[in-house]
Structures are given as structure tokens and as C-alpha cells.
Amino acid sequence: ALEKYTKKKSFDFRKNDFIGRKVLALDTVFVTNDTVELIIWDNLKEDGDVVSIYLNEEKLISNYTLKHVKKRIPFVCKTDISEIILFAQNLGSEPPNTASVSIVQKNKVLKELILKSDLNKSESIIIKRE
């Protein structure tokens, strides 16, 4: 059974980038240890979407232009509940900014979904250590 992590209220992130932007958690992924990998790519038309990816309030990548070629980003979850946030730096030529993402652990895809973000909101995935 999948447990959804839901924020009780909207909030503004403390980072200056997120002032005025809401964050919506789409799904929860359960991991067994700290070492995780994010894979990100543009599965539709490459339309110039530029994103930054945050792990909680730490930038994993900054101002990355999404391509069909998958980009692998290893990271470590330092807390029991972490959040991967897709932050749109622009809207590309076809809004909203969309990115396909996979959460991988021990070479196994745990979750694959599409995150959408625009200049008013960002979507995220919650990562929970079991």
C-alpha cells in the first residue's frame, strides 16, 4: 500500500528563490537506506525548459536545461523524510515546465513520474526512509 505524504497547508520556502511559490507534494517514495539516485529528463519535446532541483533546501543541480538524455544525480538523504523539488527557472516554449523523474536505489527504479512546475508553484516527491 502506498502512503501519501500531504502537507497540511501551503507554505513559502525559506530560500529566496521560493518566495511566493507554493510547493505541492505529488507522491511518496520509500527507501531502505540513505543513498539514492535521481534521474531526470525531458520525455516530451525539448522546448528549452530550465530547472533547478532541490533536496529539501539544498540545490542538487542549478539552471539545468532538460534534454531527452537522462541525467543521473546521486544524493544522500540526511533525514528520515526528504523532499525533491522541481523548480522552474523558465517555462520553455510550451508551459508548464515538465520533467520526467525516476527515484532509483540499488539500480532499481522505485518510482517514475512527471513533475510540473511554473512560476507560481513547484511539484515535489517525498522520500521517506523505512
Disulfide bonds with the S-S distance in Angstrom:
none
